[in-house]
Amino acid sequence: MRRVDRRRVERLRRRVVTIGVSFASGALAATLLIDRLDRPVVQTEPVAIATAGTTSSVAAPRATAIEAAPLSMGDAIGVLAGRKLEIPVRGVKPTDLHDTFDDSRALGRRHDAIDIMAPRGTEVFAVDDGTIAKLFTSHAGGLTIYQFDPTRTFSYYYAHLDRYAEGLAEHQPVHRGQLLGYVGSTGNASEDAPHLHFAIARLDTDRSWWKGEPINPYPLLSK
């Protein structure tokens, strides 16, 4: 009887220990769960991530990015009109200018610029403050200058130059009225009719010096 009783007591003891351990584990898990639920939740919103040609969304801390909308063409012209651009050729008055912006050129293209006639060697000035974006020689434009305005919204294009002003360089800041070069007939201009081919463009979002939407300079310079 004593041997049987001892075995029963031993089994009972083991059950009590097992139940106690299980209870303690459950209590610990419950405590951790309650603690986690009591923590504040950080709000996130999805952010698009491009990977190997696909797009997936991952959670990231909320952030707000605000970008200014690009100017409409009407507003852009209004901005330029407010700057009262300089006439870029020495001695030329507003009444001397002619609107050749819509004139047709070879291969049916539009001129998209005005021609300011002047003797070879006449000084050419910057119409606005800005930066020399590119000094470039092309078959059509000859010796040319691309100048960006201070906001990098517009480019000013001076073509058919005879030569550049001494020391002129790319990325150089320039100011309104500064000497840039001299009237000539390089490129496809007639040797007998030296002139400055002057154009304005609203730059594309990538701000490439060779691209942009043409703006007629005549109304901006003839007032």
BELCOR-V809744 format. One record per pair of residues at least 4 apart in sequence whose ideal C-beta (glycine too) atoms are under 6 Angstrom apart, sorted by the first residue. I is the first residue (numbers start at 0). GAP is how many residues later the second one is. If there is no record, write none. Layout:
{{I/GAP} {I/GAP}}
//
This chain:
{{43/15} {44/17} {45/11} {46/13} {47/7} {48/7} {48/9} {49/5} {70/4} {70/5} {75/126} {79/140} {80/139} {84/42} {84/43} {84/135} {85/39} {85/41} {85/90} {85/91} {86/5} {86/134} {87/36} {87/37} {87/39} {87/110} {88/27} {88/29} {88/33} {88/35} {88/107} {89/32} {89/33} {91/4} {91/24} {93/128} {96/124} {96/125} {98/119} {99/11} {99/14} {99/15} {100/115} {100/117} {102/8} {104/4} {104/6} {111/87} {111/102} {112/84} {112/85} {112/86} {113/84} {113/103} {113/104} {114/80} {114/82} {115/79} {115/80} {115/82} {116/78} {117/4} {117/65} {119/42} {119/63} {119/64} {119/74} {120/61} {121/61} {122/56} {123/34} {123/56} {123/57} {123/72} {124/52} {125/48} {125/50} {125/52} {125/54} {126/29} {127/21} {127/48} {128/21} {128/46} {128/47} {129/17} {129/18} {129/19} {129/20} {130/17} {130/42} {131/15} {131/38} {131/40} {132/13} {132/15} {132/76} {133/12} {133/75} {134/35} {135/8} {136/6} {139/47} {139/48} {140/18} {140/46} {141/18} {141/44} {141/45} {142/18} {142/43} {143/15} {144/13} {144/35} {145/9} {145/11} {145/63} {146/9} {147/4} {147/7} {148/5} {151/55} {153/48} {154/46} {154/48} {154/57} {155/44} {156/42} {158/38} {159/24} {159/25} {159/26} {159/27} {159/29} {159/37} {160/20} {160/23} {161/20} {161/22} {162/19} {163/4} {163/17} {164/14} {164/15} {164/16} {173/4} {182/11} {182/13} {183/10} {184/4} {184/6} {184/9} {197/19} {199/15} {199/17} {200/11} {200/12} {200/13} {201/10} {201/11} {202/4} {202/9} {203/7} {216/4} {217/4}}
//
